[in-house]
């Protein structure tokens, strides 16, 4: 509202100046030179005040644009945090980054400079045209003859500009995705000597972006040229018809000068109409891309905490007739069934293992426990309570989850271990001991304050996995899930960690281990073999070997591979 007031004040002061010029010229015609000095002083004072109101209006409106940008970007990021992991399965990170940066900046231009110029132009037309009509209705009619043409052309070009703007922003998203993807996998690119091919692919994307920008720029140039020409045509008409009126005595010199000054005020809104339309169309297109994300509601709905103090999980987990298939959020379609009819109970405090071939659904099953994915059909209970009735924060605080991808943030080792917001420095050191990470950390010059780099780049694969394990342990969860978390560790370190975990977790905590190593799971209380999304065998290591089924084949194959390695 404040910005609007100062815009109106600026235009009101602008409107006064031509009228004062008119009065000054009339004073000269009547020989009142003293009045001329008075009007000159008033014009100077109004011009100074106009400068103040103009600066203030821009400061206020631009600040509103920045505030909208700040709020929208914050809302966008917060919304991304609330979305299900499945939503990101079919989206490119670079495109999301483009929406969070480039598109939201375009929205800021719409809400700041765009709003200012649209408001300014509308008020200028509403004030200046009546002023011109008051001075000379006939001349006003002639001066406005080009404007219907301007309206028709603007309406025609607006649609094309929206389409072109959408193409440019989508292409920018593709470029962002390519850069992000390439930098994340730069070691793979170099390992296969694919720098040249990747440069060629990027050059193709960049060329498309350039061409789409050029087409958009051509459209802007056409609109700007047409608006400038029509504005100049208006000036010519005024000089022609107005000059005739002055010569014939139908219009006074002061009125003609004031009319010309008012027409000059209309020139910028007319010429700038092309820029305004560009900003509006680009902003609306960007807002549409941002809203595409914001309009998607998370399918995993949280429940409110009842205010009762959070109790530690005993750790009993029960799957009842559970079936699952991944969905494509953008299309609403399901993939082939990943899990089918899972019926399984894991006792509280049990050390349980899941084994099976790659792609059999082990990780998917584990992801359902902390509700990273929603159970669509069937039920999943923890301590005889449906997980959908447990607040997400409570559920996930009680589950220590170490996924296959041990993602670390570009921060210190301490910050990564304490990322969950639970535990203190003592708990952190204990967790590091349990994960066999403590001695490695002490060997670093900065100890726990060592910066690990993006995705833990400065650490070895084993150190990254052990840091992720320490992060899961530090909160002392009731359930620990290890999804192939020892793949980067040597056998000795793995045995050391498993021995440490046995003392801390088997008696009171439920521990679920997924591994492709038989040595990792053979000492677990029970083992389930999962194949093609179905549990085909469950039992102890010795029981499963006696059955001579899938697990036996899995174990014998690993024993044979181990013997061959020793012989080599």
N, C-alpha and C positions, 0 to 999 in steps of 0.2 A: 504493500500500500504506500509506503514511504517513497519507494522508487517511482511509482506511478504519479504521485503528487509532484515530484521534482521534474518528471518528464513533461507534465502539463504546464508547470511553471516555466520551464525552458521554452516551450512552444508559444506560450502566452507572451513572454518577453520578446521572442523572435518576431511575433506578429505585430508588436508595437513599433518596431524600428521602421518598417516601410511607411507606416502612417505618420511617424514623426518626420521622416524625410519629405513626405508629401506636404506637411505643414510648413517645413523649412523653405521648400521651393515656393510655396504660395506666399510666404512672408517676403521672399526676395521680389516676387512679382509685384507685391503691394508696397515695396520699399521699406519694410519694417526690419531693418538689419539687426536691431537688438534682439528681436524674437529668434533670428537665425542662430545667434550665439546660445540662446537659451535651449533651443532644440538640439543643437550640437552637443551641449553639455548633457542633456537628457539621454541622447543616443549613446554617448560614451559611458554614462552611468549604467544604463540598461544593458549595454554590451558587457560591461564588467560583471554585473549581477548575473547575466545570462551565462557567462563563463563559469561562475560558481555553481549555479543550478545544474548546468550540463555535466560538470565534473562529478557533482554529488549524485546525480541520477545514474550515471554510469558506474560509479563506485558501488552504490546500493544494489543495482540490478546485477552487475557482474558478481557481487558477493553472494547474491541469491543463487546464481548459476553455479558458483563454486560449492555452495552449501548443498544444492541438489546433487551435484557430482559426488560430494563426500558421502551423503546419506545413501544414495543409490549404490555406490560402490561398496559401502559397508553392508547394505542389505543384500547385495548380490553375493558377496563373500559368505555372509552368514547363511544364506539360503543354500549355497553349495555345501556348507558343512552339515546341513540337515538332510541333504538328499541321500538316498540309498546308494551304496557302492555300485549296485547294478546299473544305476543311471549313467555312470561314467564308463561302463563297459564298451559302449558304442559311440562315445564322444572323444574328439581329439583335444588334448590338453591345450595345444596352441590356439585352437579356436575359442576355447573358454577364456584364455588369457586375452585374446583380441577383444572379446566382448566386455571383459572387465576393465580394459584400458582404452582402446581406440573407440569403441562404440559408446562407452559412458562419457568420454570426452566430447563426442559429437552431441550427446544429449545435453551436456553442459553448455555447448555453443547454442543449442536451441533455446534453452531456458535462460541464458544470459544475453549475449549479443542478439540472438534471434528475437527473443521477447522484446528487447529494447527497441530494435528497429521496426518490428511489426507495430508495436504500440505507438512509437513515434510517427510512423508513416500514416497510420489510421487517423491519429489526432490531427496531424498536419493537413490531411485531405479534408477532414471535417471542419477545420477552422479556416484554412486558407481559401478554399473554393468559395465559401459564402462571402469572405472578405473581397475576393475578386468580383463576385457577382454584384456585391454592393457598390463597388466602384464603377463597373460598366457591364451590365448583363449581356449586351451584344458581343463585346470583346471576350467575355468569359465563355460564351457559347463557342466561338471560333477556337479559343485556346484549348478547349476540352475535346475537340473533334478527334484527335488521335487516341484518346483514352479507351474507347470501346475496342479499338484494335489491340491495345496493350492487354486488355482483359482477356480477349480471345486467345492471343498468343501465349499468355501466361498459363491459361487453363490447359492449352495443348501441350506446352513444354513441361509442365509440372509432372505429368504422368511419366514422361520419358525420363525426367531427372530422378524420380523416385526409383525407377527400375535400374538406372545406371548406378545410382548410389548404392543400392542393395548389392549389385554385382561387385562393385569395388570393395565393399566391406567384407563380403564373403570371401573374395580372393585374398584379402589381407589376412583373414583367419586361416586360410590354407597355407600362406607363407609362414605365419607364426607357428603353425603346427609342424611344418617341415623343419624350421630352425630348431624348435624345442626337441623334436624327435632325433634330429641329426646330432645335436650336442649331447643328448643323453646317451646315444650309441656311438660316440666318436671313436672309441677304441675298436669297435667292430668294423667301422668304416675303414680305419687305418689297417686293421689286421688283414682285411681282404683287398687292400689297395683300391678301394672304390671311390677315392676322392674325386676323380674325374667324372665318374658317372653321377655322383651326388651333386656335383657342381652343375652338371648338365640338367639334371632334374630341377634343381633350384632355379637355374636360369630360365627354364620353361615357365615355372610358376611366376617368376619375377617379370618375365616378358608379358605374360597374360595380365598381370597387375598393372604394368605400364600401359598396355593397350587399353584396358578398361578405364584407367584414369584419363588417358588421352581422349577417349570417346566422351567421357563425362566432362572434361575440360572444354571440348569442342562445343558441347551443348551449352555450357555456361557462357562461352564466348559468343555464341550465336544470340543467346538471350541478352547478354550485356550490350552487344552491338545494336540489336533491334531497339532496346530500351533507350540507348543513347541517341540513336537516330530519331526516334519518336519524340524524345525530349527536345532535341535540336529543332525538329519540325514545329513543335509548340512555340519555341522562341521565335522562329521565322514568321509564323502566323501572327504572333503578337506584334512584332515589329511592322509587319505589313498592314494589318488591319488597325492596329493602334496608331501607327504613323498617319494613316488616312484620317483617323478620328481627330488627332491633334491638329493636322493641317486644316481640316474642315471646321474645327472649333467645337466639335461634338464632345470631346473629352479634353480636360485641362492637362497642362504639362505635369503638374504635381500628381494628378490621378494616374497618368500614364506611367510615370516613374515608379509610383507605388505599386501599380498593377504589375509592371515588369519585375519589381523586386519580389512580389508575392509569387509570381510564376517561377522565378529563380529558386525560391524556397522549395517549390514542388519538384524541381529537376532532380535533386539527389534521391528522394524517395522513389522517383520514377526510374532513374538509372540504376539505383541500388536494389530495385525489385528483383533483378536476376540473382544477386547475391543473397537476398533474403530468402528467396525460394530455394536456393541451393542449401542454405543452412537448415531451413525447415525440413526439406525432403531428406537430407542426410540425417538430421536428428530424429525424424520420425522412423526412418528405416532402421537406425541404430537402436531406438527405443523398442521397436518391434523385435529385434534380435535379442535384446536383453530380457524383454518380457516373455519370450519363448522359454527361457530358463526359469524365470521367476514364477510363471504360471503353472509350472509342474509341481504338483504336491507330492511330498514323500509318501510312499506306500507303507512304510514302517511307522506306525502311529505310536507315539509315546503315551504312557499313562501317568497321571499325576501321582506323586508320592502321597501316602496317607498321613505323613507326618510322624509315623512310628519310627523309632530309632532303627537304623539299618543293622540287621543281624547277619553274621557270617554264614555263608552257604555250607551245609553239610556236604553237598557235592553229588547227590544222587541225580542221575540224568536218565530220562526215559523218552525214547522215540516210539510213537504209536502210529503205525500205518502211514509213515511220512513219505510223500512223493514230491519231487521238485524238478522244475525245468526253468532255465534262464529265460528272461524276457528281454525284448528290445523295446526300451521305453519310448523311443521315437515312433515306433510302428505299432506297439501294443501286441506284438506277436511273441509266441513262445518257441524256444528251440526244442530239439529232441529231448525227451525225458532223461535227466541226469541221474536222479535217484528214484527208485520205485519200490514202494511198500516196505520201508525200513521199520522193523520192529526190534528194538534193542533196549536193554536196561543196563546202565553202568552204576554199580553200587557206590555209595558214598565212601570216599577214601580209597577207592580201587585204582590200581595202576593198570590202565587199559591201553591196548595197542591196536592200530588199524593198519593193515597192509593190503597191498593189491597192486595190479599193474597201473601204469600211468593213464590218467583219464578215466579211472574207474569211479570217481566221485568222492574220494576221501576228503579232499580239501573243502569241497562243497558241503559235505556233511558237517564238518567242523565249523564252517562259516555260519551255519544256522544256529549254533548254540549261543553266541553273543548277539544274535539277530543282525548280523551284517547283511544277511538276506532274509527275506520273510518266508515263513512256512506257508505255502499256499494250500496244500492238502495234507491232512494228517495233523498230529499234535506233537509238541515237544514240551516236556515237563522238567523242571529242576526242583528237587525237594518236594515233589508232588504238587507243584504250582506251575500252571501254564506260563511260559515265558512271556506271553503277550500281556499278562497281568502284572509283570514286574517292571518298574520304571527302568528305562534304558540305562540311566546313570548308575543305578544300584546293580543292575545285571552285569554291566561291563566292568564295574569296579571289582566285582567278585570273580572275574575271569581274567587270568593272565594268559594272553594270546601271543604266541610267537609264530608269525606266518612264514611261508617259504621265502618271501622277499623281505629280508631284514632291513627295512627302510630306516635310515637314520637322517636326522635333520642337520643342517649346517650350523652346528652349535658345539658346545663342549660335551665331553663324555658325561659329565655330571648332569648337564641339562637334558641329555638324551635319556639317561637312566631314570631321572626324576620327572620325565615328561608327563606322566599321568597325574601329577599333582599330589601324589601320596608318598609318604616317607620323608625322612630327614637324611643328613649326611651319614649318620651311623647305619641306618637301614640301607642306604646306597652302598656303603662299603661291604655290608654283609651280603647283599645281593651280588655284588661283584665277586666276592669269595665263592658263593654258591655256583656262579656261572664260570668259575675258573678264569676270571678276567683280571682279578686284583693285581697279580704279579706283573701282568703286561702293562697295566696302567701305571704302576709305580716305576716302570722302566722309562716312561715318557718324561721329558724334562718338565712339563707342566702338569704332570699327574692327571687328576680328574678334570683339570681346566684345559686340557688339550682340545683344540678345535678339530673336529673330525672331517670337516669339509663337506661339500654337497654329497648327499647319500652315503656319507661315511667313506669317502674316497681315499682318505689318508690311512685307513685301517685295512688290515688284511681281511679276506673273506671270513675266516674263522673269528677274528676279533669283532667283526660286525655282527655275526650271529650271536656271539656271547654277550655283546652289549645289548642286543635286543632281548636276549634271555634275562639278563639282569633287570632290564626295564619291566619285564613281566613279573619278576619275582619280588621287586621292591615293595609292592603293595600288599604282599602276603595274601594272595587271592585264595578263595576256597576251591577253585578249579583252575588247573594249569593245562593249557593246550599247546603242544609242541608239534607244529606241522612241518615235518622233515627239517627240523631246526639244526641238525648235526651234520648236514651234508658237506659242509666246508671244514669240518673238524677231522683231525686224525683220530685213529681208533683209541689211542691212549688218553687223549683229552676227553673224548666222548665217554669213555668208561669212568673217568674221574668225575665228570659232571653227573652222570647217571648215579654213581655211588653217593654223591653229595645229595642229590635230589631224593634218593631213596630214604635217607634218614629224615628229611624234612617233610616230605609230602605223602609217602605211602600210608603212614599211619592215620593221618587226619585229613589229608587233602586228596581230591580226585585228580589224577594225572592221566591225560590222554596223549599218546605218542603216535605220530605217523612217521614211518621211516621206510626206506627201501633197503635198509640193512637188517638182516636177520639178527645180527649180534646186538642190535639196539633194542629189539622187542622181545627176544626170547626169555628174558627174565621178568616180563610183565605178568601180572596175575592172570589176565586173559587176553587173547588175541582174536580179532575178527578179520576174516579175509573178505574183502569186498571186490566184486567183479561186475562190470557193466551196470553199476548203480544198485546192485543187490548184495546183501550179506549172504555169503554161501557157506561160511564155516565160522564157528565161535568155539573157543576152548583154550585150555592152557597149551603151552608149547609142546609138551609131551603128548597130550591128548590129540592134538592136531596131527602130529607126526604118526601116531598110531592109525589115524583114519586113512592116511595115504592119499589125501585129496589135493586141492589147490595149494594149500599152505606147504604141504610136503614137497611138492614140485618147486615151489618158490625157495624153500630152505635148501634143498639138494642142489639147485642151480647155483645158489650163492656159495655153497661149500665148494663146489667144483671150480667156480671162478676164483675163489680164494686159493685153492691148491695150485691152479695154473699160474697165478701171480707169484706164488712162492717159488715155483719151479723156474719161472722166468728170471 
